[in-house]
């Protein structure tokens, strides 16, 4: 439980700093957009490149990865089925809701929880690799493909993907790992330092965005989306992870506890950055991140009480 509290404390302190910066207008009125663009176009691609270049790709094919992939995709799919005809939102907004309901905060919350609660930082690696290498790039591809007024051609989609910095960083990182190529220190260290700005920039931008805003505002017209996405994230995804791990893959003991804890993590803060980048579903992403970050603490405690 100390790890859970430590992870949440880190996140909320940085978000609080961002809120104070925004409240005091220290960085000016355009700070949130600048930080979001810095994270999306510069820092996040660098972080993905370094993270994946150093990853052991054998972990990609481990059973925890199958649980992470299966529970995330199933949760997003069920969310889309539940909301497509009920809420009648545009497809890009539904995609943001589906990702908000299934993309876990595996980095700045998952890592400390893996260390302090699960006992090994490597246990979060399959989730990180799946999300960085496959899930997030797929979401970006779909957003690029559905963002235009007209139906996209294959050439247009390929051009959009080829220009997407996060996908480029992911592909380069995977290529380096697969070929066993090690970047020279004079190249690796600057990229690593730039990548280190990704999470702080995301959290500061999120904190600034909270100035003057309230979650679940009626005027935003997205209460149902946020509440449903939050419920899917904190209840449906861990339940699906348990069912898949226990009854399909036969996992038990500490490994079962690990995959369920990973699935019960709150929505990743970079959902807000990505939604801001595409200017679609920003309210859904922001409020779902906020609600799930608050409400995941008792959910994680319940998981620990039942399975640890």
C-alpha positions as CSV (number, residue, x, y, z in Angstrom):
1,X,0.0,0.0,0.0
2,X,3.0,2.3,0.6
3,X,3.8,2.0,-3.1
4,X,0.3,2.9,-4.1
5,X,0.3,6.0,-1.9
6,X,3.8,7.0,-3.1
7,X,2.8,6.7,-6.7
8,X,-0.3,8.8,-6.2
9,X,1.6,11.3,-4.2
10,X,4.1,11.8,-7.0
11,X,1.4,12.3,-9.6
12,X,-0.7,14.7,-7.5
13,X,2.2,16.8,-6.4
14,X,3.3,17.4,-10.0
15,X,-0.3,18.0,-11.1
16,X,-0.6,20.4,-8.1
17,X,2.5,22.3,-9.3
18,X,1.0,22.6,-12.7
19,X,-2.3,23.9,-11.3
20,X,-0.4,26.5,-9.3
21,X,1.6,27.5,-12.4
22,X,-1.6,27.9,-14.3
23,X,-3.4,29.7,-11.5
24,X,-0.6,32.2,-11.1
25,X,-0.1,32.5,-14.9
26,X,3.7,32.0,-14.4
27,X,4.1,30.6,-18.0
28,X,1.5,32.8,-19.7
29,X,-1.9,31.9,-21.2
30,X,-0.5,29.4,-23.8
31,X,1.5,27.2,-21.4
32,X,-0.8,24.2,-21.5
33,X,-0.8,24.0,-25.3
34,X,3.0,24.4,-25.4
35,X,3.6,21.7,-22.8
36,X,1.2,19.4,-24.5
37,X,2.9,19.9,-27.9
38,X,6.3,19.5,-26.3
39,X,5.2,16.1,-24.8
40,X,3.6,14.9,-28.0
41,X,6.1,16.0,-30.6
42,X,9.4,15.9,-28.8
43,X,9.6,14.2,-25.4
44,X,7.2,11.3,-25.8
45,X,8.9,10.0,-29.0
46,X,12.3,10.2,-27.3
47,X,10.9,8.3,-24.3
48,X,9.4,5.6,-26.5
49,X,12.6,5.2,-28.5
50,X,14.8,4.8,-25.4
51,X,12.4,2.6,-23.5
52,X,11.8,0.2,-26.3
53,X,15.4,0.1,-27.5
54,X,16.4,-1.2,-24.1
55,X,13.5,-3.6,-23.7
56,X,13.8,-7.4,-23.8
57,X,11.4,-8.3,-26.7
58,X,11.0,-11.8,-25.4
59,X,8.8,-10.2,-22.7
60,X,6.4,-9.1,-25.4
61,X,5.3,-12.7,-25.9
62,X,4.8,-13.5,-22.1
63,X,1.5,-14.4,-20.6
64,X,1.1,-11.1,-18.7
65,X,1.3,-9.3,-22.1
66,X,-1.6,-11.5,-23.4
67,X,-3.6,-10.5,-20.3
68,X,-2.8,-6.8,-20.8
69,X,-3.6,-6.9,-24.5
70,X,-6.8,-9.0,-24.1
71,X,-8.2,-7.0,-21.2
72,X,-7.5,-3.6,-22.8
73,X,-8.8,-4.5,-26.3
74,X,-11.9,-6.2,-24.8
75,X,-12.7,-3.3,-22.5
76,X,-12.4,-0.8,-25.3
77,X,-14.5,-2.9,-27.6
78,X,-17.2,-3.3,-25.0
79,X,-17.2,0.4,-24.3
80,X,-17.6,1.1,-28.0
81,X,-20.5,-1.4,-28.2
82,X,-22.2,0.1,-25.2
83,X,-21.9,3.7,-26.4
84,X,-22.1,3.7,-30.1
85,X,-25.9,3.7,-30.4
86,X,-26.6,5.1,-26.9
87,X,-24.5,8.2,-26.8
88,X,-24.3,8.7,-30.6
89,X,-20.9,10.5,-30.4
90,X,-18.7,11.1,-33.5
91,X,-16.3,8.1,-34.0
92,X,-13.1,10.0,-32.9
93,X,-14.8,10.9,-29.7
94,X,-15.9,7.3,-29.1
95,X,-12.3,6.2,-29.7
96,X,-11.0,8.7,-27.1
97,X,-13.6,7.3,-24.6
98,X,-12.7,3.7,-25.4
99,X,-9.0,4.4,-24.9
100,X,-9.7,6.4,-21.7
101,X,-11.5,3.3,-20.5
102,X,-8.6,0.9,-21.2
103,X,-5.2,2.7,-21.4
104,X,-3.5,2.2,-18.0
105,X,-1.1,4.5,-16.3
106,X,1.8,2.0,-16.5
107,X,4.7,4.5,-16.3
108,X,4.5,7.1,-13.5
109,X,2.0,5.0,-11.4
110,X,2.7,1.5,-12.6
111,X,6.4,1.6,-12.0
112,X,6.3,2.7,-8.4
113,X,3.5,0.3,-7.7
114,X,5.4,-2.5,-9.4
115,X,8.4,-1.8,-7.1
116,X,6.7,-1.2,-3.8
117,X,3.6,-3.4,-4.1
118,X,4.5,-6.2,-6.6
119,X,8.2,-6.3,-5.6
120,X,9.8,-6.1,-9.0
121,X,9.8,-3.2,-11.5
122,X,10.1,-5.7,-14.4
123,X,6.6,-6.9,-13.8
124,X,5.1,-3.8,-15.4
125,X,7.3,-4.2,-18.5
126,X,4.8,-6.3,-20.5
127,X,2.1,-3.6,-20.1
128,X,4.5,-0.8,-21.0
129,X,5.7,-2.7,-24.1
130,X,2.2,-3.5,-25.3
131,X,0.9,0.0,-24.8
132,X,4.0,1.7,-26.3
133,X,4.6,-0.7,-29.2
134,X,1.1,-1.6,-30.3
135,X,-1.9,-0.1,-28.4
136,X,-1.1,3.6,-28.5
137,X,0.2,3.6,-32.1
138,X,-3.0,1.8,-33.2
139,X,-5.1,4.4,-31.5
140,X,-3.1,7.2,-33.2
141,X,-3.5,5.5,-36.5
142,X,-7.3,5.3,-36.0
143,X,-7.5,8.9,-34.9
144,X,-5.5,10.0,-38.0
145,X,-7.7,7.9,-40.2
146,X,-11.0,9.2,-38.8
147,X,-10.1,12.9,-38.2
148,X,-10.8,14.2,-41.7
149,X,-14.1,15.3,-43.1
150,X,-13.8,12.8,-45.9
151,X,-13.0,9.1,-45.7
152,X,-9.2,8.6,-45.8
153,X,-7.4,6.9,-48.6
154,X,-4.7,4.4,-47.9
155,X,-2.1,6.8,-49.1
156,X,-3.4,9.6,-46.9
157,X,-3.4,7.3,-43.8
158,X,0.1,6.1,-44.6
159,X,1.3,9.7,-44.9
160,X,-0.3,10.6,-41.6
161,X,1.2,7.7,-39.8
162,X,4.6,8.3,-41.4
163,X,4.6,11.9,-40.0
164,X,3.4,10.9,-36.5
165,X,6.3,11.4,-34.1
166,X,5.1,8.9,-31.5
167,X,4.8,6.1,-34.0
168,X,8.2,7.0,-35.5
169,X,9.8,6.9,-32.0
170,X,8.1,3.5,-31.3
171,X,9.2,1.9,-34.6
172,X,12.8,3.1,-34.2
173,X,13.0,1.8,-30.6
174,X,11.6,-1.6,-31.7
175,X,14.0,-1.8,-34.6
176,X,17.0,-1.1,-32.3
177,X,15.9,-3.7,-29.8
178,X,15.2,-6.4,-32.5
179,X,18.6,-5.9,-34.1
180,X,20.5,-5.6,-30.8
181,X,21.8,-2.2,-31.8
182,X,23.1,0.0,-29.0
183,X,23.1,3.7,-29.5
184,X,26.4,5.4,-28.7
185,X,26.3,7.3,-25.4
186,X,26.7,10.7,-27.2
187,X,23.4,9.9,-28.9
188,X,21.6,7.9,-26.3
189,X,22.1,10.3,-23.4
190,X,20.6,13.4,-25.0
191,X,17.6,11.4,-26.2
192,X,17.1,9.9,-22.8
193,X,17.3,13.4,-21.2
194,X,14.7,14.7,-23.6
195,X,12.5,11.7,-23.0
196,X,12.6,12.4,-19.3
197,X,10.6,15.5,-19.9
198,X,7.6,13.6,-21.2
199,X,5.9,12.6,-18.0
200,X,6.5,15.9,-16.1
201,X,5.3,17.9,-19.2
202,X,2.2,15.8,-19.4
203,X,1.4,16.2,-15.7
204,X,2.1,19.9,-15.7
205,X,-0.1,20.4,-18.7
206,X,-2.8,18.4,-17.1
207,X,-2.6,20.5,-13.9
208,X,-2.7,23.8,-15.8
209,X,-5.8,22.5,-17.7
210,X,-7.6,22.1,-14.3
211,X,-7.6,25.9,-13.6
212,X,-11.1,27.1,-13.9
213,X,-12.5,23.7,-14.8
214,X,-14.7,21.3,-12.8
215,X,-15.1,17.6,-13.6
216,X,-18.5,16.4,-14.7
217,X,-19.8,19.8,-15.5
218,X,-23.3,19.7,-16.9
219,X,-22.4,22.3,-19.5
220,X,-19.8,20.0,-21.0
221,X,-22.5,17.5,-21.9
222,X,-20.2,14.5,-21.3
223,X,-21.1,13.2,-17.9
224,X,-22.4,9.9,-19.1
225,X,-19.2,9.4,-21.2
226,X,-16.9,10.1,-18.3
227,X,-18.8,8.0,-15.7
228,X,-19.1,5.1,-18.1
229,X,-15.4,5.2,-19.1
230,X,-14.3,5.5,-15.5
231,X,-16.5,2.5,-14.5
232,X,-15.1,0.4,-17.4
233,X,-11.5,1.4,-16.5
234,X,-11.7,0.6,-12.8
235,X,-14.2,-2.3,-12.7
236,X,-14.6,-4.0,-16.1
237,X,-11.0,-4.1,-17.1
238,X,-9.7,-5.6,-13.9
239,X,-12.5,-8.1,-14.0
240,X,-11.7,-9.1,-17.5
241,X,-8.0,-9.4,-16.7
242,X,-8.9,-11.8,-13.8
243,X,-11.1,-13.9,-15.9
244,X,-8.6,-14.1,-18.8
245,X,-5.6,-14.8,-16.5
246,X,-7.3,-17.3,-14.1
247,X,-9.7,-19.2,-16.3
248,X,-8.1,-19.0,-19.8
249,X,-4.4,-18.9,-19.2
250,X,-4.4,-20.6,-15.8
251,X,-2.4,-18.0,-13.9
252,X,-2.5,-17.9,-10.1
253,X,-0.7,-16.6,-7.0
254,X,1.5,-13.6,-7.3
255,X,1.3,-13.5,-11.1
256,X,-2.5,-13.4,-11.1
257,X,-2.3,-10.6,-8.5
258,X,0.2,-8.7,-10.7
259,X,-1.9,-8.7,-13.9
260,X,-5.1,-7.7,-12.1
261,X,-3.3,-4.8,-10.3
262,X,-1.9,-3.6,-13.6
263,X,-5.3,-3.7,-15.2
264,X,-6.8,-1.7,-12.2
265,X,-4.4,1.2,-12.7
266,X,-6.1,4.5,-13.6
267,X,-6.2,6.0,-17.0
268,X,-2.9,7.2,-18.3
269,X,-2.3,11.0,-18.3
270,X,-1.1,10.9,-21.8
271,X,-4.7,10.3,-22.9
272,X,-5.3,14.0,-22.2
273,X,-2.3,15.0,-24.2
274,X,-3.4,12.9,-27.2
275,X,-7.0,14.1,-27.0
276,X,-5.7,17.7,-26.9
277,X,-3.4,17.0,-29.9
278,X,-6.4,15.9,-32.0
279,X,-8.9,18.3,-30.3
280,X,-11.4,15.4,-29.9
281,X,-12.9,14.2,-26.6
282,X,-10.7,16.4,-24.5
283,X,-13.3,16.7,-21.7
284,X,-13.8,12.9,-21.7
285,X,-10.1,12.3,-21.4
286,X,-9.4,14.9,-18.8
287,X,-12.3,14.0,-16.5
288,X,-11.7,10.3,-16.8
289,X,-8.0,10.7,-15.9
290,X,-9.0,12.8,-12.9
291,X,-11.8,10.5,-11.6
292,X,-9.9,7.2,-12.1
293,X,-6.8,8.6,-10.5
294,X,-8.8,9.4,-7.4
295,X,-11.0,6.3,-7.3
296,X,-8.4,3.8,-8.2
297,X,-6.8,3.8,-4.7
298,X,-9.7,2.0,-3.1
299,X,-10.0,-0.3,-6.1
300,X,-6.3,-1.2,-5.9
301,X,-6.7,-1.7,-2.1
302,X,-9.6,-4.1,-2.7
303,X,-7.6,-6.1,-5.3
304,X,-4.7,-6.4,-2.8
305,X,-7.1,-7.5,-0.1
306,X,-8.7,-10.2,-2.3
307,X,-5.7,-11.5,-4.2
308,X,-2.4,-10.6,-2.4
